[in-house]
């Protein structure tokens, strides 16, 4: 319908896509549609006032007032009960309420705050209410990101070619969509049962064995990446089918050899938002190292709170703030221009990955007690339990270990009825690690396939026979990738009815 209408009336196509996006949001719960609509109308009118009074006191008041109203709405739905229960005595004045979190409220709120600030800075401006509504509600990014800037998306809708069907863009979109769907349904959801079982097991007061704690923590580490990366790839893919390019949210973050690089590769649209609209306004690194480190901590603490109304998210943000401070201090003490050795890179990767895993334990835990229990089990503080067969294999060494706090038993290797030592569990972990660490990501694969397509369609002369052979191989690779993509999509279809968690929809 979008392309059909686009052939005759681009405005009509934009109106249709906006209407479809509202329907998409209403499909979840139509009761929250007025909230989304009023947010859009209010922020659009505020942007007109800010644009009109730019550089004047009235403009500052309009900007501050609009941002405040956005944060009040977000704070009420997302943080009201959290603050009431967290501040001693406040619950006596303000009772807790049964508030349901509107889906995607953090994303469409932050997107509009960024637009208002960009309007004040003369970076963006929008006087067409339909285009503004489309910018906010565009359904591929509405409920799970990425956090968009007006300048990234709307100039593309001003381009006439966007409203013409493009087979290359559509094909690339199918690739990203199927890859994202496969990440979510086949990989992420396969890790969800054990990760959830472990955290639920601990919340019941049980102390898991060290092996179970590590498998559960790693399962969640891989689950959240493939879950959110899958959403992001699907968003990019669906949008690409419309001829619109969205920014990528991930760039192989688990390959990072330091935490600074990790945050340049993980949830990149949120990282850029926090940098541009929080860290820099706080002063960034302009006022000395102590102030810089304080700004990093404040930014990451608020970034953690953005993810959810729970102290575990704040702890997660604080941990990553501390990681960043240590990383920047290390770079200051030891020249970052010095070439890193292979051993240094490997050590940096191990430290970074372990730090991220520890952070994810807090991110997933329901409270501090649950997180500490799992981390204690991972470090062996709460005791080390190993299989009986291992004790027999170790012989005298096993006897020595048993006298020094190591227990050998098979009874503890069941968590919520699931066998910890299942070969398939280890195989999934190994496969996920191989994909994330050794294989190219979806952007790199798509770039290669795009180059191969162009090479295959280029005119060749007999003089370049060897190149021709190489390009024939590339064409064969493209055909095989199409078959693999078709099989992957079929596998996804067979698993669509399976119950699944959607981790980032709580944000």
N, C-alpha and C positions, 0 to 999 in steps of 0.2 A: 504493500500500500504506500509506503514511504516513497519508493522509486516511481511508482505509477503516478502519484500526485506530483512528485518532483518534476516530471516531464511537462506538466502544465502550469503548476503554480507552486513555487518554492515556499511561499508563506503558508499555503495550505498543507504542504508536507510537514513543515515545522509544527503547525498547530496539531496535526494528527499525531505526530510523535510525542508531543507534550501530553495530549489526551491519553495516549497509550501508556505513558509513564505514570500518570495519575491512576489509571486503572490497575497497573502493575502494583502500585503501592497499596491501593484499596483492596486488592485480592487477599492481602494478609488480614487487615481489619479496617473496614470502611470507617469505623468510629474515629480513627486518627487522621482521616483525610482533611478535615477542617483545620487541624493543627498544622499540617504541612502547608496547606493553602494560605492560611493566615501568616505563617512565617515567611512565605515567599512574597506576599503582598506587602507586608510590613517592611521587609528588608529592601524591596524594590523601591518603595516610596522614600525610605531613608537614604538610599543611594542617590536618588534625584536631588534631595536636599543637600547631601554632602557635596555632590558635584556642583550644585549652584553656589554654595557658600564655601567652596574650597579656599583655604588660606585665611578664612575669617573665624572669629570666635564662635559664630553660629554653627559653622561647619564642625568645629571640634566638639561642641555640645551635641550636635546631631550624631556624630560618629560615636562618641562616648555613650550616649543614650541608647543607640541601636545595639551596640555591643553588649551593654548591660542587660537589655531586655532579652537578647539571645541567651546570655549566660543564666539569667533568671529562669527562663523556660527549661533550659537544659538541666539546671540545678534542681528544679522542682521535681521533674520526672526521674532524674537519675540519682540525685544525691540527697533528697529531702530526708528519707529515713536514715541514711548513713550518718548525716550530721546530727540528727535528733538523738540517735542512739549512741553516738560517739562522744558527745559533749555532756559531761555529768550534770544532771539537773535539768537539762533542756527538755527532756522527754516529759517532765512534769508540766511544762508550759505548752508544749506542742506534741500532741499524740502522734504516734506512727500511723501511717495510712497505707492502704492496699493500693499501691500505684503500679500500674503496668508500664514498662518501658516501651515507648514507641520505637519501632524498628528503624534503625539507621539515623536516629536523632543526632548522634554525635557527628556523623559524616555530613549531613545537610546543614547542621549548625556551623561547623567549622568552615565548610565551603563558603557559606555566606559571610561569615566574619572576615575571611580572607578577602572576599570581593569588596566589602565595605572599606577595608584598609587600602586595598589596591586603588579603589576609586579616589580616596583621599590623596594617595600618592601619585595620581595621574597615570597609573599603570593600566587601568581598565576603566571602561565606562559602557553602560548599556541603557539605552532609552527605549528599547522595544520590549514590552512586557512579556510577549510570547517567547522571545529569545531568552529573556531572563528566567522565565519559568522552565524552559527547556534546559537551560544550563544547570539549574538546581535539581530537577526531577529526572533528568536523562537516565533511564532505568538501568543500563549496565553498571553504573557506579553508585546508584542511589542508596542502597542498603549496606554495602560492604566496601565502599571506596573504589578507586583511590580518592583521596581528598584533592579535588580539582581546583585549578585556577581558571578564571574566565579567559585569560589570554591563551591558555593551552587548548581550549576546546572551541569557543564560539567563533573565532576567525575561520575555522574550518567550515562552519555552517554558512558563512558568508560566501564561500567558494561555490560557484555554480556547478563544478564537476562533482561535488559531494552528492548532488541529487541525481546523478547518473550512475546506473549500475556498473560496477567494475569487477570483472571476473577475477582478476589477480588479487584485489583487496578482499573479495569475498572468500577466495580460497585460503588466503592467509588467516582470515577470521575463523574459518572452519578448523584449521590446524590448531590455533590457540585454544579454541573452545573445547575441542576433543581432548587436548593435552590437559587442560584445566579440569575437565570433568573426570578424567582418568586419575589425576592426582587426588581429587577429593573422594570419589566413590571407591576406587580400587585400593589406593595406598593409604590415605589418611584414615578412612573408616576401618581399615583392617587393624590399625593400632589403637583405636578408641576403646574397644572392650577391656583390654588388659590395663590400660592407663586408668580408666575409670574404676576398674575393679580394685586396683592397688590403693588409690586415694580413698575409696569408700571403705576398704578393709582397714585402713589406718584410722579413719574417722570413728570406727567402731571400737577403738582402743587397742587394736592388735599391733604387735611389733613385727614387721615383715623381715624375712631374712635378707642379707645383703644383696644376693643375686636378684631377688624379686624387686627390691628397691631400685636397683640400677636398670633393670629391664623396664620397670614402670616409668621411671624418669626419662629414659631414652625413648620409650614409646610415645610419651607425650611430646618430647622434643621434636620427633619426626611428624607426629600427628598435626601439631599446630602449624608447622611449616607447610606441609602438603595441603592442609585444609585451607589456610589463608592464601597461599600461593595459587592454589587451584581456583578459588574465587577470583583472584586478580587476573589470572590468565583467561578465565571465562569472560570477565568483563571486557578485557582487551579484545578478545575474539569476537564477541557479539557486536561491540562497537565497530570493529574493523569491517564487519559485514555491511555496516551502514556507510563505510568509507571514512569513519572518524577514528583518529588515532588518539588513544588515551596513554598517559604516561605509565611506564612499568613501575611496579611496586617492589619487585624483588630482583636481585642480581647475584644469585648464588651466595647468600650471606654466610652459610656454614663453611664456606671455603676461606673465610677471613682469618688472617693471622694476627689481628689485633681488634680490640673492641671499637675503635674509631672507624675502621673499615667496615665492621659489622653493621654499624648504624648508618653507614652510607649505602648499604645494600639491603637492609631489612626495612620493610614498610616505608619505602623511600619518600612517598608523598607526605606521610605524617612527619617523618624526620625533617623534611624541608619546611613544612609548616611550623614546627616547633622552633626551628632555627631562625626562620625569617620573621615570625610574628611573636616570638617570646624571647628567645636567646639574644638576638640582636637588639630588640628594644630594651632589654635589661642592661645592655652595655656590651654584651659579647666579650671579646678579649681586649677591649680598648682601654680598660682602666686597671691594668696590672694583673698579675697571675692570681693573686688571692681572690679578687673580684671575679675573674674569669671562672675559677673553680666553683665559687658560690653560684654564679649564673648557671653553670652546668648542672649543679645539684638541684636548683630550683626548677629548671626546665625539665629535668628527668623526673622529679617528684610529681610535677603537674602532669607530665606525660603519662606516668603510671596511673594517676588518679583518673585521667581521661578514659582509661581502659575499663574502669569499673568502680562501683561504690563499695570498696572493701579495702581494709588496711593491707591485705596481701599485695594488692596492686601498687599501693604506695611504697611498700618495702621493695617490690620488684623494681620500681622506678628509681628508688634510692640506691639500690645495689648497682644498677647500670650507671647512675650518676657517679658513684664511687669508682666504678671500673674506668669511666672516662677520665676522671680526675687523675687516677693512677697512671693511665696510659699517656695523658698529656704531660704529666710530671716526668715520666720516664723519657719521653721524647725530648724534654727540656734538658734533662741531665745527660743523656747520651744522644749525640747528634743523629737526627733522623736521616741525614744524607748518607750515613755510612752504609755500604752495601751489606745486605743481610745474607748470611750463609744458609745453606740448606738445613743444617741442624738448628740454626736460629729460627728459621721459618717454621720448622716442624714443632719446635718448642712453643713458639708463639701461637700456632694453631691449636695445640693441645690445651694451653692455658685459656685461650679464648673460648674454645668449645666447652670446656668444663665450667667456666664462669657462666656461660649462657645456660647450660643445663641446670645449674644451681638456681639461676634466676627463674627458669621455667617452673621449678618446683614451687616456689612462692606464688607465681602467677596462677598456677592451677589449683593450689591448696585453698580450702575454704577458710582456714584461719592459721594463725602462727603456730599453734600446737601441732596441727597436721603436717605442716611443712617441716618443722623441726624434727618430728618423728621420722619422716622419710629421709631427711638429710643425715640424721643420726644412724639410721640403718645403712645408708650408702657408705658412710665412713667407718662402719663397724663399731661405733660407740655403744650401740644398744645390743651388741653381741654379734658374733659371726656364726652362722649356721651353714654347714656344708653337707652334701649328700653322704650317706653311709658308704657307698661304693668308693668315694674319693678317700675316705679314711682308711679303708682296706688297702687301697692302692698305695697310699703313702707309707704304710707300715709303721716303722718306729717314729717317723716324722709326724704321722697322724696321731700317735699316742702322745707325743710331746705337745702337739697343738691342743689336744683335748684337755691336757692339764693346765693349759694357759688360756682358757676361756673360749675355745672353739668347740662347738657342738656338732656332732655328726649324726644326723637323723634324716629320714625321708618324710616324716610327718609334716614338716613345716613348708614343704614345697608345693602347697596348694593354696591359691588365693582366689576366694570366691568361686571355688570349684574348678579353677583353671590350673592346669599343670604348668609350673614355671619353666620346667626344662624341656618343653615341647620343641622338637627340632624345627617345626614351621615358624615358631616365634623367633628363634635365632636367625633363620633364613630371611625372614622379613626385615629384621634389623640390619642384617648384612646387606640386603638388596637396597634398602633405603640409604644406608651409608654410602654405598657404591654410587648410587644415582646422584646424591648431593655433593659428593667430594670429587668423584672422578669423571663424571659425564658433563657434557655441555648443557646449559639451561635452555629453556624454550626459545628465548630471544636469539641465542646463538644458532640453534638448529634452524629456526625460521629464516635467519639471515643467510645461512648456507644454502638452503633450498631455494630462496629467492635468487641468489646469484647463479645457482645451477640452472634455473629456468631461463634466465636471461642468456646464459652462455649457450644453452641448447637451441634457442631460437635465433641466435645470431647467424648471419651468412658466413659460410666457410669456403675457402678455396682449396683445391687439391694440394697446394703447397703446405697446408697445415694439417696433413693427414694425422700426425701424431696427436695434435690438439683435438682433432675430430674424435679419435679413439677415446681420449680422456673425457670428452664431453658426452660421448655415447654412454660411458660408464656413469657419468653424473645423471644422465637422463634415466638410466636403469635404476639408479638409486632413488630418484624421485618417484618412479613407478612403485618401487618396493615400499617406500615410505607411505605412499597412498594406501597400499594394501594393509600395512601395519596399522595405519590410522583407522581404517575401516574395521579391522578386528578389535582394536581398542574401544571404538565406539560401540560395537556390538556387545562387548563384555560389560561396558557401563550400563547399557540398556537392560541387560539381564539382572543387574544388581540395584536398579533404581528403586525397587519396592522395599529394599532393606532399610530398617530403621537407622537413622543417622543423626549424629550431632552436628550442629552448625555453630562452631565456636565463636566466630566474630559477629554473629547476629545479636549478641547481647550488648554490643557497643553502639 
